[in-house]
Amino acid sequence: MKIPHQIRLLSGLLVLWVAMIHNAMAQNPQRFMVEPRDVANAQHRDLVDTVAALGGDIYVDVDFPEVGGNMVGVLLDPEAAADLRNTRPDLVVIQDQELRPDGRGGGVPWSPDRIDQRVGTDGLYQPPMIKPCEGNRPFVYICDTGVLATHTEFTTAGSRLGLTSSYVPAMLPRVSTAWQDPWDHGTGVAGCAVGETLGAGRCPANLISAVCYPDPGTIPGVAGSFASFAADVIYWSLNEHNQRATDGDPFNDASVL
């Protein structure tokens, strides 16, 4: 049977269109996270070699055997990622669509999504709850460089977060208050603990800033004393907790240091 030239022309155009789409996908690789299902017994070097053999650029390389961290972020053609998923059932291959540090703009940020299951992500953050929040506010002590109280991780949470007491050792060379953070480190720690979008803790909390680090520019003169400042704020935190936990209010018994 003779095929009309119009059909042959349309068939040719369809083949060309599919080829163009394929080439466009190959020229615009997407982000994928790859990790072994058996994290405890997998070798990180083998994972890196497997991903490198696909020709993709690695943009995240996580190798923390002490805590079971074994993961690679790689730019791959979606077809290559699908082949890897099908041929290596021992690996978890997921598209990295939400690697946003703040999680705003929709979806769950990658970091809390990753910690509530053994491997991979599921687009949800559902940590196991020992008991319902029921209005209980644990006291979270951040013994660090200070906490920026005006950060959006805390201010947009409204009544979810209470900024309570604070402490700065008298001999610590520091002009900044406990609710300022010239190093930005303590703020990050506080955000990971009780921040609105990145916080692992989902219940309302009382945040306490205990500072053990000086202002920038004063480190050389106090480096040898850092351990004493750290011990000072830990002692203060424990003493403050012990005083509060004996006031007869059961809501004051829970603290995290």
PALO-777986 format. One record per residue (C-alpha): residue number from 0; z, x, y. Coordinates in nm, 3 decimals. Each point is the difference from the previous one (the first is absolute). Example, Ala and Ser with C-alpha at 12.3 -4.5 7.8 and 13.67 -1.06 7.14 Angstrom:
REM residues 2
0, 0.780, 1.230, -0.450
1, -0.066, 0.137, 0.344
***
This chain:
REM residues 257
0, 0.000, 0.000, 0.000
1, -0.096, 0.130, 0.339
2, 0.289, 0.018, 0.251
3, -0.095, -0.108, 0.355
4, 0.009, 0.283, 0.247
5, 0.250, -0.190, 0.220
6, 0.257, 0.007, -0.282
7, -0.070, 0.367, -0.063
8, 0.049, 0.069, 0.369
9, 0.330, -0.189, 0.009
10, 0.117, 0.181, -0.315
11, -0.084, 0.332, 0.158
12, 0.186, -0.091, 0.317
13, 0.303, -0.107, -0.204
14, 0.005, 0.333, -0.186
15, -0.029, 0.185, 0.331
16, 0.282, -0.207, 0.152
17, 0.232, 0.070, -0.296
18, -0.080, 0.370, 0.026
19, 0.076, 0.000, 0.372
20, 0.335, -0.174, -0.060
21, 0.087, 0.251, -0.271
22, -0.088, 0.293, 0.223
23, 0.199, -0.145, 0.287
24, 0.307, -0.032, -0.223
25, -0.046, 0.355, -0.122
26, -0.026, 0.126, 0.358
27, 0.308, -0.199, 0.106
28, 0.265, 0.077, -0.262
29, 0.320, -0.199, 0.003
30, 0.364, 0.098, -0.043
31, 0.154, -0.021, -0.348
32, 0.344, 0.094, -0.128
33, 0.008, 0.150, -0.350
34, 0.317, 0.058, -0.202
35, 0.092, 0.027, -0.369
36, 0.162, -0.293, -0.174
37, 0.241, 0.234, -0.176
38, 0.128, 0.184, 0.306
39, 0.275, 0.186, -0.182
40, -0.227, 0.176, -0.250
41, -0.320, 0.047, 0.202
42, -0.105, 0.334, 0.150
43, -0.088, -0.012, 0.368
44, -0.257, 0.277, -0.036
45, -0.191, -0.205, -0.258
46, -0.007, -0.295, 0.240
47, -0.134, 0.213, 0.285
48, -0.266, 0.156, -0.224
49, -0.111, -0.342, -0.124
50, -0.041, -0.135, 0.351
51, -0.164, 0.318, 0.131
52, -0.263, -0.021, -0.275
53, -0.120, -0.328, 0.154
54, -0.094, 0.182, 0.319
55, 0.217, -0.205, 0.234
56, 0.207, 0.141, 0.285
57, 0.374, -0.006, -0.067
58, 0.195, -0.123, 0.304
59, 0.346, -0.046, -0.158
60, 0.153, 0.232, -0.260
61, 0.350, -0.098, -0.113
62, 0.177, 0.225, -0.250
63, 0.378, -0.053, -0.010
64, 0.099, 0.036, -0.367
65, 0.370, -0.027, 0.090
66, -0.046, -0.367, 0.089
67, -0.297, -0.082, -0.220
68, -0.257, 0.023, 0.280
69, -0.348, 0.067, -0.135
70, -0.286, -0.150, 0.201
71, -0.333, 0.086, 0.163
72, -0.183, -0.183, 0.277
73, -0.375, 0.057, -0.017
74, -0.318, -0.117, 0.172
75, -0.229, -0.141, -0.270
76, -0.310, -0.208, -0.047
77, 0.135, -0.337, -0.128
78, -0.227, 0.031, -0.302
79, 0.151, 0.338, -0.088
80, 0.349, -0.146, 0.042
81, -0.090, -0.286, -0.235
82, -0.132, 0.246, -0.259
83, 0.321, 0.201, 0.024
84, 0.207, -0.316, -0.044
85, -0.201, -0.102, -0.308
86, -0.013, 0.341, -0.169
87, 0.357, 0.111, 0.074
88, 0.240, -0.282, -0.093
89, 0.285, 0.250, 0.037
90, -0.059, 0.003, 0.377
91, 0.067, -0.262, 0.266
92, -0.291, -0.017, 0.248
93, 0.054, -0.233, 0.294
94, -0.182, -0.037, 0.328
95, 0.209, 0.122, 0.289
96, -0.048, -0.281, 0.249
97, 0.334, -0.002, 0.178
98, 0.090, 0.360, 0.076
99, 0.130, -0.099, 0.343
100, 0.319, 0.171, 0.111
101, 0.135, -0.309, 0.174
102, -0.136, -0.281, -0.216
103, -0.090, -0.209, 0.303
104, -0.328, -0.183, -0.008
105, 0.058, -0.177, -0.330
106, 0.107, 0.088, -0.349
107, 0.286, 0.205, -0.136
108, 0.025, 0.367, 0.100
109, -0.079, 0.239, -0.283
110, 0.342, 0.167, -0.013
111, 0.224, -0.303, -0.075
112, -0.272, -0.151, -0.221
113, 0.003, 0.318, -0.209
114, 0.375, 0.021, -0.069
115, 0.063, -0.339, -0.159
116, -0.193, 0.065, -0.322
117, -0.046, 0.295, -0.234
118, -0.365, 0.074, 0.081
119, -0.265, -0.123, 0.242
120, 0.026, -0.272, 0.262
121, -0.027, -0.378, -0.017
122, -0.021, -0.099, 0.367
123, 0.362, -0.119, -0.001
124, 0.346, 0.139, 0.068
125, 0.251, -0.173, -0.224
126, 0.297, 0.232, -0.060
127, 0.258, -0.109, -0.255
128, 0.291, -0.173, 0.173
129, 0.346, 0.065, -0.141
130, 0.116, -0.306, 0.192
131, -0.144, -0.216, 0.280
132, 0.050, 0.118, 0.357
133, 0.205, -0.309, 0.092
134, 0.066, 0.127, 0.351
135, 0.152, 0.325, -0.125
136, -0.078, 0.297, 0.226
137, 0.051, 0.336, -0.169
138, 0.083, 0.287, 0.234
139, -0.266, 0.273, -0.016
140, 0.105, 0.341, 0.131
141, -0.284, 0.228, 0.114
142, 0.142, 0.354, 0.013
143, -0.294, 0.174, 0.158
144, -0.167, 0.082, 0.336
145, 0.076, -0.335, 0.161
146, -0.178, -0.336, -0.005
147, -0.241, -0.129, 0.266
148, 0.147, -0.346, 0.049
149, -0.305, -0.127, 0.189
150, -0.243, 0.070, -0.286
151, -0.201, -0.306, -0.105
152, 0.125, 0.032, -0.359
153, 0.339, -0.110, 0.136
154, -0.065, -0.200, 0.317
155, -0.247, -0.249, -0.153
156, 0.237, -0.079, -0.285
157, 0.221, -0.206, 0.232
158, 0.328, -0.102, -0.157
159, -0.093, 0.174, -0.325
160, 0.134, 0.330, 0.126
161, 0.320, 0.073, 0.188
162, 0.042, 0.328, 0.185
163, 0.373, 0.060, -0.027
164, 0.220, 0.308, 0.042
165, -0.116, 0.358, 0.039
166, 0.141, 0.351, 0.000
167, -0.093, 0.338, 0.148
168, 0.232, 0.297, -0.066
169, 0.162, 0.121, 0.322
170, -0.106, 0.363, -0.053
171, -0.361, -0.082, -0.089
172, -0.236, 0.140, 0.270
173, -0.176, -0.324, 0.075
174, -0.072, -0.208, 0.310
175, -0.190, -0.276, -0.182
176, 0.207, -0.296, -0.115
177, 0.031, -0.112, -0.360
178, -0.254, -0.277, 0.072
179, -0.261, 0.255, 0.110
180, -0.191, 0.228, -0.234
181, -0.165, 0.311, 0.149
182, -0.111, 0.112, -0.347
183, -0.128, -0.339, -0.129
184, 0.145, 0.072, -0.343
185, 0.304, -0.224, -0.008
186, -0.210, -0.289, 0.128
187, -0.235, 0.043, -0.296
188, 0.290, 0.006, -0.244
189, 0.146, -0.314, 0.155
190, -0.341, -0.170, -0.016
191, -0.033, 0.079, -0.371
192, 0.345, -0.149, -0.057
193, 0.005, -0.317, 0.212
194, -0.319, -0.011, 0.211
195, -0.177, -0.333, 0.038
196, -0.323, 0.101, -0.174
197, 0.081, 0.325, -0.183
198, 0.364, -0.057, -0.091
199, 0.097, -0.003, -0.366
200, 0.302, -0.217, 0.084
201, -0.097, -0.364, 0.051
202, 0.340, -0.140, 0.099
203, 0.134, -0.002, 0.358
204, 0.185, 0.324, 0.070
205, 0.223, 0.173, 0.251
206, -0.138, 0.339, 0.098
207, 0.234, 0.285, 0.093
208, -0.131, 0.324, 0.151
209, 0.208, 0.312, -0.072
210, -0.166, 0.308, 0.152
211, 0.026, 0.345, -0.159
212, -0.296, 0.175, 0.167
213, -0.019, 0.146, 0.353
214, -0.263, -0.051, 0.266
215, -0.320, 0.210, -0.018
216, 0.039, 0.348, 0.144
217, 0.360, 0.042, -0.108
218, -0.051, 0.075, -0.370
219, 0.025, 0.386, 0.004
220, 0.354, -0.013, 0.138
221, 0.131, -0.258, -0.244
222, -0.197, 0.064, -0.320
223, 0.301, 0.151, -0.170
224, 0.211, -0.303, 0.090
225, -0.235, -0.267, -0.130
226, 0.197, -0.041, -0.324
227, 0.321, -0.062, 0.195
228, -0.169, -0.269, 0.215
229, -0.141, -0.168, -0.312
230, 0.344, 0.006, -0.163
231, 0.151, -0.140, 0.321
232, -0.229, -0.306, 0.015
233, 0.037, -0.069, -0.373
234, 0.380, 0.012, 0.034
235, -0.018, -0.231, 0.303
236, -0.226, -0.242, -0.187
237, 0.227, -0.015, -0.304
238, 0.308, -0.046, 0.218
239, -0.169, -0.274, 0.204
240, -0.103, -0.180, -0.318
241, 0.350, 0.025, -0.149
242, 0.155, -0.151, 0.311
243, -0.248, -0.288, 0.006
244, 0.017, -0.068, -0.374
245, 0.372, -0.072, 0.017
246, -0.013, -0.265, 0.273
247, -0.007, -0.290, -0.246
248, -0.362, -0.096, 0.068
249, -0.205, 0.032, -0.324
250, -0.321, 0.033, 0.205
251, 0.129, 0.332, 0.130
252, 0.038, 0.160, -0.344
253, -0.363, 0.105, -0.057
254, -0.124, 0.324, 0.154
255, -0.294, 0.233, -0.061
256, 0.012, 0.363, 0.117
***
